[in-house]
Amino acid sequence: LASLKADYGCERLTVQSGGTINGLFLREKLFDFIDIVVAPILIGGKETATLIDGDSLKSVEELHKLCALKLMDCTALQDSYLRLRYQVIK
């Protein structure tokens, strides 16, 4: 990320990834905003990936890695989908 800024002047980046990368970026407080599109279908199971995967927090001292979210917008899309836009509170 430092190279993208230094070499190319990149100020903003859109990350569309899975739970592992999402978890890493969130715990390093690299997200300013999070957009989530909720589909009208339920998927579950022990092996099902989630929005935030990765290692679990193992102690009270690790709670500083968590980020609170502030809902900025909720938009109803076609076919009962929802778009939720959150600001990450650091």
Beta strands, then each sheet from edge to edge (+ up, - down):
strand 1: 33-38
strand 2: 68-76
strand 3: 82-89
sheet 1: 1+ 3- 2+
end
